[in-house]
């Protein structure tokens, strides 16, 4: 049976947990959460695929990965926040918006956290068990105001791309003119059978991000295109192709 002391150690030691060999048994059903404005709550489904029970603690932060349940200022509560989860069961959590005033002309982003502590054996101390076995998962939560125009699925097509010379290299600049967050997982500048790649990044609504193309040594012509992969609301990969803007 889990003790109150175990919960205290959990909260204090969040960022001290080392867990390279452990594999999480409790998994989140999905890779992102969409909280639509006007909804009373959204449901998060968890599955314990392991053979043992686990203590689970959940909270939402506003972007600081070092945040703890006690320090988080995110305008959401989760019910239940702490619970025991038996092996091979499904647990539904309720995420409830507290009503804080948020921008109504664009999405806001937060992070859903899950900390799993498998049951300790009688021969292992609490501290040792935590350091060896605790596992933390963290996924994005998007708050989407009810009044937003357009659809998230069409947001990647609204990104404007242009080449910007910078010192001895060229930067691919992307401007997200939509009201939605766009998660770019990878991208390629295509020209005349050649491909120049860059790592992905999330671009906020109305924000601009610069992608470095290390192998691009000269300015591309007007026929160059940008092919990039994004994740939709269901976490599925979508490929979009766009011409460069002048």
N, C-alpha and C positions, 0 to 999 in steps of 0.2 A: 504494500500500500504506500502511496506517495505521501511524503510529509511536507509540512509548511516550510521547513528548512530547505528542502529541495527546490521549491519555487523561488525562495529568496536567492539561493545560489544561482539559479537560472538567470534571473534578471540582472544581477550584478556582473555575471561572467559572460554576457552575450558575445562581446568582441574578443574574449580570451579563448574561445573554443577552437580547438584544432581537431580536424576530423578528416584526414586524408584517406583512411582506409574504410571508414564506415559508409554504408549505403543507406540512403533514406528509405524508410518503409512507408511513411505517410506522404502521399503525393497529392498535389493540387490538381483537380480536374480542369485543365486549361492553362494557358500561358499568359493571360491578361484578363482583367476585369473591366467591364464597361458599366458605369453607373449613370444611367440616363436621368436628367433632371426631371423632377415630378414624380419619380418612383419613390415609394415609401422605404424600400430596401431591395438589395440584391442578394442572391444566394450563392455561396461558395461551397462546392462539394469536395470533400476530402476522402481518400481511400487509404486504409491501412493494409498494404499488401504484404506486410511482414507476418512472422509466426508468433510474435509477442506483442503484448500491449505497450502503449507508449503514452507519455504525458505530452500534451500539445499545448503550446501557448501561441496566440496570434495577436497581431496589432498592425496598425497602419501608420506609416511615417510620411513626411512631406518631402522626402528626397535625401535625407541624411542617413547613409547606411549604418552609422554608429548609433542611431536613435534606439531608445529602449521603450518599452510600454509606458514607463513612468515619465519619460521626457518628451514623448511624441506630442505634437500640437496639431496633428491632422484632424479635420472636422468629421471624423467617422468613429463609430464604435462597432465592436464585433460581439456577437452573442452566439455561443459562450466564448469568453476570451481564453479560458484555461479549462482543460478537461482531459479525462483519461479516455483513450481510444483503444478498444480491444482489437485483437487480430482479425483481419478479414472482414472488417465492417466499414460502412459508409457513414460519414458524419456531415450533416449540412450546417453551415454557419450563416448567420444573418449579418450583413453589413448594412449599417444604418447611417445615413447622412444626418449630422446634427443641426444643419440649417445655417451654417456660417455663410456670410455673403461672399460669393465667388464671382469671377468674371462671367458675364452672360453672353459675350461675343466670341468666346473661344473655349477650348477644352482646358481643363486643369489636370495635372498629373500628380499621383501619389503612389505609394508602394505598399503592397500587402505582404506582411512577414509571417512566416510560420517557423516556429522552433519546436523540434521534435526531440524528446529525451526517452530513449527506449528504457524498459524496465531494468533496474539494476539487479545483479545477482547478489546473493547473500555473502559472497566472498569478496565483493568489490565495494570499496568505499564510494560515497556519493561524489566526492571531488574527482576521483580517478575515473569513474563512470562517465561523468560529464565531459571530461577532456578527451576521452577516447570515442565517445559515441554520439554526442549531441550534434544535430544537423539542422541547419537553417536554410530555408528557401525564401525567395523574394521575387515577386512578380509585380508588374505595373498595374495600377488602377487609374483609369481615365474617368474623370467626371465630365459628362457631356451635357451642357445646358439644353433644355428643351427647345429654346428659341433659336438654336443654330441653323443657319441656312446651309443647304447642300447635304451631301452624304460623305461619310468617311471613305467609302470605297472609291470615290472619284478624286480624293485629295491628291494622290500621287501625280495625277495628270495636270494638276495646277502648279507643280513645282517648275520654276524657271531656272534654267541652267545657262551659265556663261563662263567663258575662259578668261581668267585674269592673270596677266604676267606678274611675276613676283620674283625679283632678283634674277637668279639663273634658272628658275623653274616656272611652270605654269600651274595655276590653281584652278580647280573646277569649283565654281561657286554655285550653290543651290539656294534659292529663295522660296520658302514655303508660303504662298499667298493664301492658303486655306485657313480655316479655323480649327483644324485638327492636327494632332501630333502625327508625324510620319516616321516610322521606324525603317530606315534604310539598312538592310543587312549586308549588301554588297552592291558595287556598281562598276560599270565599264564604259569607257569612252571608246567608241568604235569609229574608225576612219580607214577607208581603203584596205580592208582586210586586216588591219592591225587593231589591237585591243590594249587599252591602258587601264589598269585596275586600281581601285582604292578600297580601303576598309569602310564599313558601314558606320552609321551614326544616326541618332534620333534628332529630327528637326522639329522644333516647336512651332506652333502657329504664328505666322507673321515673322518668323526668324530666318536668319541666313546662316549657312554653314559652309565652310571651305574644306573641300576634299583634295588631298595631295595626290598628284599623279607622278610618282618618282621617275617613271620611264619616259614621260612626255618631254621632249627636248625642243620642240618647235610648235608654234601656234597651229592648231588644226584648221582645215578649210571649212567652208560653209556646209559641206555635206556631212560633217561629223554628227554623230548621234550619241545620246547617253542612254544606256540600258541599265536599269537598276531594279533590284529586288526589294520588296517591302513586305511587311506582315499586315494582314487585314485583321478585323475584329475577332476572328476565330483562330488567329495565330497561323494562318496558312500563308504560304509564300506566293506573292504575285509579282509578275515581271511587267515593267512598263518601259516603253521606249519614247524618248522625247528629242526633238531637235534642239540644238543650241540656240540661245537668244543672242541677238546682236548687241 
